[in-house]
Amino acid sequence: MKSIASIGECMVEFAPDGNGAWRMGFAGDTFNTLWTLRGLLPATVRTDYVSAFGDDDFSRRQLAFFADHGIGTAESPCLKGGRPGLYAITLDGHERSFTYWRSDAVARRLADDPSLLLASLARRDLIYFSGITLAILAPPARALLMSALTEARAAGSRLAFDPNYRARLWPGIDEARIAITAALQLADIALPTHDDEKQLFGDTDPDATVRRLLGHKVPEFVVKDGGNPALLGTASGVEEISAVKPVQLVDTSGAGDAFNGAYLSARLQGQKPSAAAMAAHRVASVAIGVRGALTPFDKLAAARQP
């Protein structure tokens, strides 16, 4: 049985419902990707979200939501007095902005117990994490996470990483560059977005991002660029994978995360990288027609087919 884990912070999400009210859900970049993986993979594949959880009502509802959708939490701790972060989405047309309340989120303690973290990551076929996973951790905890990832990779797990740079989460750009570069050098699959790479590394265009990833010897990568073609890099070279025009633009929240989850699910099921990237574009084109960050499982399943 295949087994995958995604590491990071899942928050309480308040999203506009289109009728002047707010709908509560749960989301966060690495959770959104795991959600897509869960929706596209056979039920026999084990999927766990590795984080730290609280004991308040929001935390209990969050854990129940996970369980209701076939997502476990491995050995992640539930900490007394802890609570999840929260964010609200504001839409301007189909573009979104976010307001966060997360400075004391319990997920920042996900690496407090290294033994639990190692147990949660043991014997995984795939482990997914992001630049946000790194950013929410203090440097000592970040070092513990990187050590655990290194150990898991040495034991045979593949690591997938999205740099997902969010400047507000980092004390400074230099610290972000160092941490994200170290993660890229460890990753088997990288799934960056060009806009993030431009902000963080000054990449003038997606080709510049490709050159940097090749310099880091990342074995497999996809550089996303919104509605433009993605650039796929493998041992065979670099190729463009054309985007899919969406039927409807409603909310771009989580589209890149959906792309990542669709790409990784296809690769886990034996598809070649180019076919996986095309399937990922199809799923992302459907994701932006859904309000909020999570696309219903039935829509995901329908989207992956040509």
Solvent accessible surface area in square Angstrom, and as a share of the most:
residue,aa,sasa,rsa
1,M,174,0.77
2,K,86,0.37
3,S,12,0.08
4,I,1,0.01
5,A,1,0.01
6,S,0,0.00
7,I,0,0.00
8,G,1,0.01
9,E,4,0.02
10,C,7,0.04
11,M,10,0.04
12,V,2,0.01
13,E,5,0.02
14,F,57,0.24
15,A,0,0.00
16,P,29,0.19
17,D,47,0.24
18,G,46,0.45
19,N,134,0.69
20,G,81,0.78
21,A,49,0.38
22,W,140,0.49
23,R,99,0.36
24,M,64,0.29
25,G,15,0.14
26,F,13,0.05
27,A,0,0.00
28,G,4,0.04
29,D,16,0.08
30,T,0,0.00
31,F,0,0.00
32,N,10,0.05
33,T,0,0.00
34,L,0,0.00
35,W,15,0.05
36,T,4,0.02
37,L,2,0.01
38,R,24,0.09
39,G,15,0.14
40,L,4,0.02
41,L,14,0.07
42,P,65,0.41
43,A,99,0.77
44,T,96,0.56
45,V,9,0.05
46,R,108,0.39
47,T,3,0.02
48,D,5,0.02
49,Y,0,0.00
50,V,2,0.01
51,S,3,0.02
52,A,2,0.02
53,F,4,0.02
54,G,3,0.03
55,D,62,0.32
56,D,40,0.21
57,D,66,0.34
58,F,79,0.33
59,S,1,0.01
60,R,139,0.51
61,R,128,0.47
62,Q,3,0.01
63,L,48,0.24
64,A,54,0.42
65,F,49,0.20
66,F,2,0.01
67,A,73,0.56
68,D,113,0.58
69,H,59,0.26
70,G,47,0.45
71,I,6,0.03
72,G,30,0.29
73,T,33,0.19
74,A,28,0.22
75,E,88,0.39
76,S,16,0.10
77,P,22,0.14
78,C,80,0.48
79,L,37,0.18
80,K,188,0.80
81,G,66,0.63
82,G,10,0.10
83,R,134,0.49
84,P,19,0.12
85,G,1,0.01
86,L,44,0.22
87,Y,9,0.03
88,A,16,0.13
89,I,0,0.00
90,T,76,0.44
91,L,41,0.21
92,D,120,0.62
93,G,67,0.65
94,H,62,0.28
95,E,92,0.41
96,R,84,0.31
97,S,62,0.40
98,F,63,0.26
99,T,69,0.40
100,Y,55,0.21
101,W,143,0.50
102,R,19,0.07
103,S,97,0.63
104,D,84,0.43
105,A,3,0.02
106,V,7,0.04
107,A,5,0.04
108,R,75,0.27
109,R,110,0.40
110,L,4,0.02
111,A,0,0.00
112,D,81,0.42
113,D,55,0.29
114,P,56,0.35
115,S,73,0.47
116,L,58,0.29
117,L,5,0.02
118,L,63,0.31
119,A,52,0.40
120,S,1,0.01
121,L,1,0.01
122,A,36,0.28
123,R,211,0.77
124,R,11,0.04
125,D,55,0.28
126,L,4,0.02
127,I,0,0.00
128,Y,2,0.01
129,F,0,0.00
130,S,0,0.00
131,G,0,0.00
132,I,17,0.08
133,T,0,0.00
134,L,1,0.00
135,A,7,0.05
136,I,3,0.01
137,L,4,0.02
138,A,62,0.48
139,P,80,0.50
140,P,98,0.61
141,A,15,0.11
142,R,22,0.08
143,A,62,0.48
144,L,73,0.37
145,L,0,0.00
146,M,37,0.16
147,S,67,0.43
148,A,4,0.03
149,L,0,0.00
150,T,68,0.40
151,E,99,0.45
152,A,10,0.08
153,R,89,0.33
154,A,91,0.71
155,A,89,0.69
156,G,57,0.55
157,S,7,0.04
158,R,95,0.35
159,L,0,0.00
160,A,0,0.00
161,F,0,0.00
162,D,6,0.03
163,P,0,0.00
164,N,10,0.05
165,Y,12,0.05
166,R,76,0.28
167,A,57,0.44
168,R,155,0.57
169,L,24,0.12
170,W,17,0.06
171,P,113,0.71
172,G,33,0.32
173,I,65,0.33
174,D,92,0.47
175,E,49,0.22
176,A,0,0.00
177,R,90,0.33
178,I,129,0.66
179,A,12,0.09
180,I,0,0.00
181,T,28,0.17
182,A,42,0.32
183,A,0,0.00
184,L,1,0.00
185,Q,109,0.49
186,L,26,0.13
187,A,2,0.02
188,D,20,0.11
189,I,2,0.01
190,A,0,0.00
191,L,0,0.00
192,P,0,0.00
193,T,35,0.20
194,H,13,0.06
195,D,85,0.44
196,D,11,0.06
197,E,0,0.00
198,K,112,0.47
199,Q,110,0.49
200,L,0,0.00
201,F,45,0.19
202,G,47,0.45
203,D,11,0.06
204,T,110,0.64
205,D,57,0.30
206,P,30,0.19
207,D,76,0.39
208,A,16,0.12
209,T,0,0.00
210,V,10,0.06
211,R,150,0.55
212,R,45,0.16
213,L,0,0.00
214,L,92,0.46
215,G,57,0.55
216,H,42,0.19
217,K,168,0.71
218,V,8,0.04
219,P,75,0.47
220,E,12,0.05
221,F,1,0.01
222,V,0,0.00
223,V,0,0.00
224,K,15,0.06
225,D,29,0.15
226,G,65,0.63
227,G,72,0.69
228,N,83,0.42
229,P,52,0.33
230,A,0,0.00
231,L,18,0.09
232,L,3,0.01
233,G,1,0.01
234,T,38,0.22
235,A,113,0.88
236,S,116,0.75
237,G,37,0.36
238,V,68,0.39
239,E,85,0.38
240,E,120,0.54
241,I,9,0.05
242,S,81,0.52
243,A,33,0.25
244,V,60,0.35
245,K,180,0.76
246,P,38,0.24
247,V,156,0.89
248,Q,111,0.49
249,L,83,0.41
250,V,24,0.14
251,D,1,0.00
252,T,24,0.14
253,S,3,0.02
254,G,10,0.09
255,A,17,0.14
256,G,32,0.30
257,D,16,0.08
258,A,5,0.04
259,F,7,0.03
260,N,0,0.00
261,G,0,0.00
262,A,2,0.01
263,Y,0,0.00
264,L,1,0.00
265,S,3,0.02
266,A,4,0.03
267,R,53,0.19
268,L,28,0.14
269,Q,82,0.37
270,G,63,0.61
271,Q,73,0.32
272,K,153,0.65
273,P,26,0.17
274,S,33,0.21
275,A,36,0.28
276,A,0,0.00
277,A,0,0.00
278,M,93,0.41
279,A,4,0.03
280,A,0,0.00
281,H,13,0.06
282,R,49,0.18
283,V,0,0.00
284,A,17,0.13
285,S,15,0.10
286,V,50,0.29
287,A,4,0.03
288,I,21,0.11
289,G,26,0.25
290,V,22,0.12
291,R,91,0.33
292,G,3,0.03
293,A,12,0.09
294,L,33,0.16
295,T,5,0.03
296,P,54,0.34
297,F,59,0.24
298,D,104,0.54
299,K,97,0.41
300,L,1,0.00
301,A,40,0.31
302,A,76,0.59
303,A,10,0.08
304,R,75,0.27
305,Q,112,0.50
306,P,142,0.89
